[in-house]
């Protein structure tokens, strides 16, 4: 495990210390968990953005396929 030096505003550090104490964990564990949770949140955001992009691509392809079927159905009726 690596070690880092982190500068935080006094009020943020105080709040982190109080929250860690409340949860019966060390301040380091609290901050580590906060970074893990934020990383997870960002991964989920990235995944959501990829799914939206894929969905838009599939939707466009689906519209094109539906248009092709519509032309075939029109030809059959004629």
N, CA, C and O atoms as a GROMACS GRO file, in nm:
protein
  312
    1UNK      N    1   0.085  -0.117   0.000
    1UNK     CA    2   0.000   0.000   0.000
    1UNK      C    3   0.090   0.124   0.000
    1UNK      O    4   0.189   0.131   0.073
    2UNK      N    5   0.052   0.220  -0.083
    2UNK     CA    6   0.130   0.344  -0.094
    2UNK      C    7   0.081   0.446   0.008
    2UNK      O    8  -0.030   0.438   0.059
    3UNK      N    9   0.166   0.542   0.035
    3UNK     CA   10   0.134   0.651   0.126
    3UNK      C   11   0.130   0.781   0.047
    3UNK      O   12   0.212   0.803  -0.041
    4UNK      N   13   0.033   0.867   0.080
    4UNK     CA   14   0.024   0.998   0.015
    4UNK      C   15   0.016   1.106   0.122
    4UNK      O   16  -0.018   1.080   0.238
    5UNK      N   17   0.049   1.226   0.081
    5UNK     CA   18   0.027   1.343   0.166
    5UNK      C   19  -0.089   1.418   0.105
    5UNK      O   20  -0.092   1.442  -0.016
    6UNK      N   21  -0.184   1.456   0.187
    6UNK     CA   22  -0.307   1.517   0.138
    6UNK      C   23  -0.333   1.646   0.215
    6UNK      O   24  -0.333   1.647   0.338
    7UNK      N   25  -0.354   1.752   0.143
    7UNK     CA   26  -0.388   1.879   0.208
    7UNK      C   27  -0.539   1.900   0.195
    7UNK      O   28  -0.595   1.896   0.085
    8UNK      N   29  -0.603   1.922   0.309
    8UNK     CA   30  -0.748   1.945   0.312
    8UNK      C   31  -0.777   2.072   0.389
    8UNK      O   32  -0.703   2.108   0.481
    9UNK      N   33  -0.884   2.141   0.352
    9UNK     CA   34  -0.925   2.256   0.435
    9UNK      C   35  -0.956   2.206   0.577
    9UNK      O   36  -1.003   2.094   0.595
   10UNK      N   37  -0.929   2.290   0.674
   10UNK     CA   38  -0.947   2.250   0.814
   10UNK      C   39  -1.087   2.198   0.843
   10UNK      O   40  -1.104   2.097   0.912
   11UNK      N   41  -1.189   2.266   0.789
   11UNK     CA   42  -1.326   2.224   0.818
   11UNK      C   43  -1.357   2.087   0.757
   11UNK      O   44  -1.430   2.008   0.818
   12UNK      N   45  -1.303   2.058   0.640
   12UNK     CA   46  -1.325   1.928   0.577
   12UNK      C   47  -1.256   1.817   0.656
   12UNK      O   48  -1.312   1.710   0.675
   13UNK      N   49  -1.135   1.843   0.701
   13UNK     CA   50  -1.061   1.746   0.781
   13UNK      C   51  -1.131   1.722   0.915
   13UNK      O   52  -1.140   1.608   0.962
   14UNK      N   53  -1.180   1.828   0.975
   14UNK     CA   54  -1.251   1.814   1.103
   14UNK      C   55  -1.376   1.730   1.085
   14UNK      O   56  -1.404   1.641   1.166
   15UNK      N   57  -1.451   1.756   0.979
   15UNK     CA   58  -1.572   1.678   0.954
   15UNK      C   59  -1.538   1.531   0.927
   15UNK      O   60  -1.606   1.442   0.978
   16UNK      N   61  -1.435   1.506   0.848
   16UNK     CA   62  -1.392   1.369   0.821
   16UNK      C   63  -1.353   1.299   0.952
   16UNK      O   64  -1.386   1.182   0.972
   17UNK      N   65  -1.283   1.370   1.038
   17UNK     CA   66  -1.243   1.312   1.167
   17UNK      C   67  -1.365   1.278   1.252
   17UNK      O   68  -1.370   1.172   1.314
   18UNK      N   69  -1.462   1.368   1.256
   18UNK     CA   70  -1.583   1.344   1.334
   18UNK      C   71  -1.664   1.227   1.278
   18UNK      O   72  -1.714   1.143   1.354
   19UNK      N   73  -1.676   1.221   1.147
   19UNK     CA   74  -1.750   1.111   1.084
   19UNK      C   75  -1.680   0.978   1.107
   19UNK      O   76  -1.745   0.877   1.134
   20UNK      N   77  -1.549   0.977   1.096
   20UNK     CA   78  -1.472   0.855   1.119
   20UNK      C   79  -1.490   0.807   1.263
   20UNK      O   80  -1.510   0.689   1.289
   21UNK      N   81  -1.483   0.901   1.356
   21UNK     CA   82  -1.502   0.867   1.497
   21UNK      C   83  -1.642   0.810   1.519
   21UNK      O   84  -1.658   0.710   1.589
   22UNK      N   85  -1.741   0.873   1.460
   22UNK     CA   86  -1.880   0.826   1.470
   22UNK      C   87  -1.894   0.683   1.419
   22UNK      O   88  -1.968   0.603   1.476
   23UNK      N   89  -1.822   0.651   1.313
   23UNK     CA   90  -1.829   0.518   1.252
   23UNK      C   91  -1.729   0.420   1.314
   23UNK      O   92  -1.720   0.305   1.270
   24UNK      N   93  -1.656   0.464   1.415
   24UNK     CA   94  -1.557   0.380   1.484
   24UNK      C   95  -1.451   0.326   1.387
   24UNK      O   96  -1.418   0.208   1.387
   25UNK      N   97  -1.400   0.417   1.307
   25UNK     CA   98  -1.293   0.381   1.214
   25UNK      C   99  -1.187   0.490   1.218
   25UNK      O  100  -1.212   0.601   1.265
   26UNK      N  101  -1.071   0.457   1.169
   26UNK     CA  102  -0.965   0.559   1.165
   26UNK      C  103  -0.997   0.661   1.057
   26UNK      O  104  -1.072   0.634   0.964
   27UNK      N  105  -0.939   0.777   1.071
   27UNK     CA  106  -0.958   0.881   0.970
   27UNK      C  107  -0.904   0.834   0.835
   27UNK      O  108  -0.963   0.862   0.731
   28UNK      N  109  -0.792   0.763   0.838
   28UNK     CA  110  -0.736   0.710   0.713
   28UNK      C  111  -0.831   0.613   0.645
   28UNK      O  112  -0.852   0.619   0.524
   29UNK      N  113  -0.891   0.523   0.725
   29UNK     CA  114  -0.989   0.429   0.668
   29UNK      C  115  -1.110   0.503   0.612
   29UNK      O  116  -1.162   0.468   0.506
   30UNK      N  117  -1.153   0.606   0.683
   30UNK     CA  118  -1.268   0.685   0.638
   30UNK      C  119  -1.238   0.751   0.503
   30UNK      O  120  -1.318   0.744   0.411
   31UNK      N  121  -1.123   0.814   0.493
   31UNK     CA  122  -1.085   0.883   0.369
   31UNK      C  123  -1.064   0.781   0.257
   31UNK      O  124  -1.102   0.807   0.143
   32UNK      N  125  -1.003   0.667   0.286
   32UNK     CA  126  -0.983   0.561   0.187
   32UNK      C  127  -1.119   0.514   0.134
   32UNK      O  128  -1.137   0.497   0.013
   33UNK      N  129  -1.213   0.494   0.225
   33UNK     CA  130  -1.347   0.449   0.186
   33UNK      C  131  -1.416   0.556   0.101
   33UNK      O  132  -1.486   0.524   0.005
   34UNK      N  133  -1.397   0.682   0.136
   34UNK     CA  134  -1.457   0.792   0.058
   34UNK      C  135  -1.403   0.792  -0.084
   34UNK      O  136  -1.479   0.811  -0.179
   35UNK      N  137  -1.273   0.771  -0.100
   35UNK     CA  138  -1.212   0.766  -0.234
   35UNK      C  139  -1.265   0.645  -0.310
   35UNK      O  140  -1.297   0.654  -0.428
   36UNK      N  141  -1.275   0.530  -0.242
   36UNK     CA  142  -1.330   0.410  -0.307
   36UNK      C  143  -1.473   0.435  -0.354
   36UNK      O  144  -1.509   0.398  -0.466
   37UNK      N  145  -1.555   0.497  -0.270
   37UNK     CA  146  -1.695   0.524  -0.306
   37UNK      C  147  -1.704   0.621  -0.422
   37UNK      O  148  -1.788   0.604  -0.511
   38UNK      N  149  -1.619   0.724  -0.423
   38UNK     CA  150  -1.622   0.820  -0.532
   38UNK      C  151  -1.576   0.754  -0.663
   38UNK      O  152  -1.633   0.780  -0.769
   39UNK      N  153  -1.473   0.669  -0.655
   39UNK     CA  154  -1.428   0.596  -0.775
   39UNK      C  155  -1.540   0.508  -0.829
   39UNK      O  156  -1.560   0.501  -0.951
   40UNK      N  157  -1.612   0.441  -0.740
   40UNK     CA  158  -1.724   0.356  -0.782
   40UNK      C  159  -1.832   0.440  -0.849
   40UNK      O  160  -1.887   0.400  -0.952
   41UNK      N  161  -1.862   0.556  -0.793
   41UNK     CA  162  -1.962   0.646  -0.850
   41UNK      C  163  -1.922   0.689  -0.991
   41UNK      O  164  -2.006   0.694  -1.081
   42UNK      N  165  -1.795   0.721  -1.010
   42UNK     CA  166  -1.746   0.764  -1.142
   42UNK      C  167  -1.752   0.648  -1.241
   42UNK      O  168  -1.790   0.667  -1.356
   43UNK      N  169  -1.715   0.526  -1.196
   43UNK     CA  170  -1.724   0.408  -1.285
   43UNK      C  171  -1.868   0.387  -1.330
   43UNK      O  172  -1.892   0.356  -1.447
   44UNK      N  173  -1.964   0.402  -1.238
   44UNK     CA  174  -2.105   0.385  -1.272
   44UNK      C  175  -2.151   0.494  -1.369
   44UNK      O  176  -2.230   0.467  -1.459
   45UNK      N  177  -2.102   0.615  -1.351
   45UNK     CA  178  -2.135   0.725  -1.442
   45UNK      C  179  -2.080   0.696  -1.581
   45UNK      O  180  -2.149   0.716  -1.681
   46UNK      N  181  -1.956   0.648  -1.588
   46UNK     CA  182  -1.896   0.614  -1.717
   46UNK      C  183  -1.974   0.501  -1.785
   46UNK      O  184  -1.999   0.506  -1.906
   47UNK      N  185  -2.014   0.402  -1.708
   47UNK     CA  186  -2.092   0.290  -1.761
   47UNK      C  187  -2.226   0.340  -1.815
   47UNK      O  188  -2.268   0.300  -1.923
   48UNK      N  189  -2.292   0.428  -1.740
   48UNK     CA  190  -2.421   0.483  -1.781
   48UNK      C  191  -2.406   0.561  -1.912
   48UNK      O  192  -2.491   0.550  -2.001
   49UNK      N  193  -2.299   0.639  -1.924
   49UNK     CA  194  -2.276   0.715  -2.048
   49UNK      C  195  -2.252   0.622  -2.166
   49UNK      O  196  -2.300   0.649  -2.276
   50UNK      N  197  -2.177   0.513  -2.144
   50UNK     CA  198  -2.154   0.416  -2.253
   50UNK      C  199  -2.285   0.349  -2.294
   50UNK      O  200  -2.310   0.330  -2.413
   51UNK      N  201  -2.368   0.314  -2.196
   51UNK     CA  202  -2.497   0.250  -2.228
   51UNK      C  203  -2.589   0.345  -2.304
   51UNK      O  204  -2.659   0.303  -2.395
   52UNK      N  205  -2.588   0.472  -2.268
   52UNK     CA  206  -2.669   0.570  -2.340
   52UNK      C  207  -2.622   0.583  -2.484
   52UNK      O  208  -2.704   0.586  -2.576
   53UNK      N  209  -2.490   0.589  -2.505
   53UNK     CA  210  -2.435   0.600  -2.640
   53UNK      C  211  -2.472   0.477  -2.723
   53UNK      O  212  -2.511   0.489  -2.839
   54UNK      N  213  -2.459   0.359  -2.664
   54UNK     CA  214  -2.493   0.236  -2.736
   54UNK      C  215  -2.642   0.233  -2.766
   54UNK      O  216  -2.683   0.193  -2.875
   55UNK      N  217  -2.723   0.274  -2.671
   55UNK     CA  218  -2.868   0.276  -2.689
   55UNK      C  219  -2.908   0.367  -2.805
   55UNK      O  220  -2.994   0.332  -2.885
   56UNK      N  221  -2.844   0.484  -2.814
   56UNK     CA  222  -2.874   0.575  -2.924
   56UNK      C  223  -2.836   0.514  -3.058
   56UNK      O  224  -2.909   0.529  -3.156
   57UNK      N  225  -2.723   0.444  -3.061
   57UNK     CA  226  -2.679   0.380  -3.185
   57UNK      C  227  -2.777   0.270  -3.225
   57UNK      O  228  -2.817   0.260  -3.342
   58UNK      N  229  -2.817   0.187  -3.129
   58UNK     CA  230  -2.911   0.078  -3.157
   58UNK      C  231  -3.046   0.136  -3.199
   58UNK      O  232  -3.111   0.082  -3.289
   59UNK      N  233  -3.089   0.243  -3.135
   59UNK     CA  234  -3.217   0.305  -3.169
   59UNK      C  235  -3.216   0.352  -3.314
   59UNK      O  236  -3.314   0.330  -3.386
   60UNK      N  237  -3.108   0.415  -3.357
   60UNK     CA  238  -3.098   0.462  -3.495
   60UNK      C  239  -3.102   0.344  -3.592
   60UNK      O  240  -3.172   0.349  -3.694
   61UNK      N  241  -3.029   0.238  -3.561
   61UNK     CA  242  -3.029   0.120  -3.646
   61UNK      C  243  -3.167   0.056  -3.649
   61UNK      O  244  -3.211   0.007  -3.753
   62UNK      N  245  -3.235   0.056  -3.537
   62UNK     CA  246  -3.370   0.000  -3.529
   62UNK      C  247  -3.467   0.080  -3.615
   62UNK      O  248  -3.552   0.022  -3.682
   63UNK      N  249  -3.455   0.212  -3.614
   63UNK     CA  250  -3.540   0.296  -3.699
   63UNK      C  251  -3.517   0.266  -3.846
   63UNK      O  252  -3.612   0.261  -3.925
   64UNK      N  253  -3.391   0.246  -3.883
   64UNK     CA  254  -3.359   0.214  -4.021
   64UNK      C  255  -3.416   0.078  -4.061
   64UNK      O  256  -3.468   0.062  -4.172
   65UNK      N  257  -3.406  -0.019  -3.972
   65UNK     CA  258  -3.461  -0.153  -4.001
   65UNK      C  259  -3.613  -0.146  -4.011
   65UNK      O  260  -3.671  -0.208  -4.100
   66UNK      N  261  -3.678  -0.072  -3.922
   66UNK     CA  262  -3.823  -0.057  -3.930
   66UNK      C  263  -3.866   0.008  -4.061
   66UNK      O  264  -3.966  -0.030  -4.120
   67UNK      N  265  -3.788   0.106  -4.106
   67UNK     CA  266  -3.819   0.170  -4.234
   67UNK      C  267  -3.806   0.070  -4.348
   67UNK      O  268  -3.887   0.071  -4.440
   68UNK      N  269  -3.705  -0.017  -4.342
   68UNK     CA  270  -3.689  -0.122  -4.445
   68UNK      C  271  -3.808  -0.216  -4.445
   68UNK      O  272  -3.860  -0.250  -4.551
   69UNK      N  273  -3.853  -0.259  -4.328
   69UNK     CA  274  -3.968  -0.348  -4.318
   69UNK      C  275  -4.094  -0.279  -4.372
   69UNK      O  276  -4.176  -0.342  -4.439
   70UNK      N  277  -4.108  -0.152  -4.343
   70UNK     CA  278  -4.224  -0.077  -4.390
   70UNK      C  279  -4.227  -0.074  -4.542
   70UNK      O  280  -4.334  -0.087  -4.602
   71UNK      N  281  -4.111  -0.058  -4.605
   71UNK     CA  282  -4.104  -0.056  -4.751
   71UNK      C  283  -4.141  -0.194  -4.805
   71UNK      O  284  -4.213  -0.203  -4.905
   72UNK      N  285  -4.095  -0.301  -4.742
   72UNK     CA  286  -4.127  -0.437  -4.786
   72UNK      C  287  -4.276  -0.463  -4.772
   72UNK      O  288  -4.338  -0.519  -4.862
   73UNK      N  289  -4.334  -0.424  -4.659
   73UNK     CA  290  -4.478  -0.443  -4.639
   73UNK      C  291  -4.558  -0.364  -4.743
   73UNK      O  292  -4.659  -0.412  -4.792
   74UNK      N  293  -4.512  -0.246  -4.776
   74UNK     CA  294  -4.582  -0.165  -4.877
   74UNK      C  295  -4.576  -0.233  -5.013
   74UNK      O  296  -4.675  -0.235  -5.086
   75UNK      N  297  -4.460  -0.290  -5.047
   75UNK     CA  298  -4.444  -0.360  -5.174
   75UNK      C  299  -4.534  -0.484  -5.182
   75UNK      O  300  -4.588  -0.514  -5.288
   76UNK      N  301  -4.550  -0.556  -5.071
   76UNK     CA  302  -4.632  -0.677  -5.068
   76UNK      C  303  -4.779  -0.640  -5.091
   76UNK      O  304  -4.849  -0.712  -5.162
   77UNK      N  305  -4.825  -0.532  -5.034
   77UNK     CA  306  -4.965  -0.489  -5.047
   77UNK      C  307  -4.994  -0.441  -5.189
   77UNK      O  308  -5.108  -0.448  -5.234
   78UNK      N  309  -4.894  -0.394  -5.259
   78UNK     CA  310  -4.916  -0.335  -5.392
   78UNK      C  311  -4.930  -0.439  -5.498
   78UNK      O  312  -4.949  -0.405  -5.615
   0.00000   0.00000   0.00000
